[in-house]
Every structure is written in structure tokens, then in C-alpha cells.
């Protein structure tokens, strides 16, 4: 993708904007998203780090995603200077994670939908 590229994803049903399995030292940086069925699915990676990642509402929209924003299994999770809002499901959940570091990050969920 180039800066300013447009991307359209299909409805939830397992579709994630990023789906990364069994990788080493994954880093997502300077990404802003406005809508997707769910955003990140990270499974069995050594370390997953989010830096200045934002999932925010566009004016006039009711939600950003109807599925999980950050889903992970068996990861070491690092979040710094991130912003997540307007989701109708879990913003962040990790299963069997080894360590979690979250700093300077805001979570604002919207529970009007359930």
C-alpha cells in the first residue's frame, strides 16, 4: 500500500485487515483505520508491537468495526501511543499471551450496538 491508498474489506466472517500467523517481531506503525469487519488478528507470533496505530470514527459514522479490533493468541503484545474507539465488540483481547505492555493508549468502546 501507498500512503493514501484505499482499501475495502468484506463483512466480518473471519476477514481481518491484517492477519499474521507464526511471524517474528511484527511491528505495525503509523496506521489509521476507520472501518473494517475487524482489524488485527495475530496468532502465535513472537512479539507484536503497535506504535501510533489509530482506529477512529469518521464524522457521521456510528462505529469502526463490528468484530474484534486487536485479537491475539500466544503473543507478546506491546502498544504505545495508540487510539481505539467506536467498536461494537472487544477492542483488545489476548489469549495465552506471555507479556503485555500498554502505555499512552486510549480505549473508547461504543456499546450502543449489543
C-alpha positions in Angstrom: 0.0 0.0 0.0 1.0 3.6 -0.6 0.1 6.5 1.7 -3.5 7.5 0.8 -4.3 4.1 -0.8 -7.9 3.0 -0.3 -8.8 -0.5 0.9 -12.3 -2.1 1.2 -12.8 -5.3 3.2 -15.6 -7.8 3.2 -18.0 -8.4 6.1 -16.8 -9.9 9.3 -16.8 -13.7 8.7 -13.1 -14.1 9.6 -11.9 -11.2 7.5 -9.3 -9.0 9.1 -7.4 -6.1 7.7 -4.2 -7.6 8.9 -4.0 -11.4 9.6 -0.5 -12.5 10.6 0.4 -16.0 11.8 3.6 -17.5 13.2 5.8 -14.5 12.4 8.7 -13.0 14.4 8.8 -9.4 15.7 5.7 -7.9 13.9 5.6 -4.1 14.1 2.6 -2.0 12.9 3.3 1.7 12.9 1.6 4.9 11.8 -1.6 3.3 10.7 -5.1 4.9 10.8 -8.2 2.9 10.1 -11.8 3.9 10.0 -13.8 0.8 9.2 -13.3 -2.9 8.7 -15.1 -6.1 9.9 -12.3 -6.5 12.4 -8.8 -5.1 12.2 -5.9 -7.2 13.5 -5.7 -10.9 14.0 -2.3 -12.0 15.3 -1.7 -15.7 16.2 1.5 -17.3 17.6 3.9 -14.5 16.8 6.9 -13.8 18.9 6.2 -10.1 19.5 3.5 -7.9 18.1 4.0 -4.1 18.6 1.6 -1.3 17.7 3.0 2.2 17.6 0.9 5.2 16.8 -1.9 2.9 15.5 -5.4 4.5 15.4 -8.8 3.1 14.7 -11.1 6.1 14.9 -14.6 7.1 13.9 -15.1 9.2 10.8 -17.6 12.1 11.3 -21.1 10.8 10.8 -20.3 7.1 11.3 -21.6 5.1 14.2 -18.9 2.5 14.6 -15.5 1.5 13.3 -15.8 -2.3 13.4 -18.3 -5.0 14.4 -15.7 -7.5 15.3 -12.6 -7.5 17.4 -10.1 -4.7 16.9 -7.0 -6.5 18.3 -7.1 -10.3 18.7 -4.1 -12.4 19.6 -3.1 -15.8 20.8 0.3 -16.6 22.2 1.9 -13.2 21.5 3.9 -10.7 23.5 1.9 -7.5 23.0 3.3 -4.0 23.0 1.1 -0.9 22.5 2.4 2.6 22.6 0.6 5.9 21.6 -2.4 4.1 20.1 -6.1 5.1 20.0 -9.0 2.7 19.5 -12.7 3.8 19.5 -16.2 3.1 18.2 -16.1 -0.7 18.2 -19.2 -2.9 18.7 -17.1 -5.8 20.1 -13.9 -6.4 22.1 -11.3 -3.7 21.5 -8.3 -5.8 22.7 -8.1 -9.4 23.9 -5.2 -11.7 24.1 -5.2 -15.5 24.8 -2.2 -17.2 26.4 -0.1 -14.1 25.9 3.3 -14.1 27.5 3.6 -10.4 28.4 1.6 -7.3 27.7 2.8 -3.6 27.8 0.3 -0.8 27.1 1.2 2.8 27.5 -0.1 6.2 26.3 -3.0 4.3 24.7 -6.8 5.1 24.9 -9.6 2.6 24.5 -13.1 4.1 24.0 -15.7 1.4 23.2 -19.2 2.0 21.9 -21.7 -0.4 23.4 -24.8 1.0 21.8 -25.0 -2.0 19.5 -25.4 -5.0 21.7 
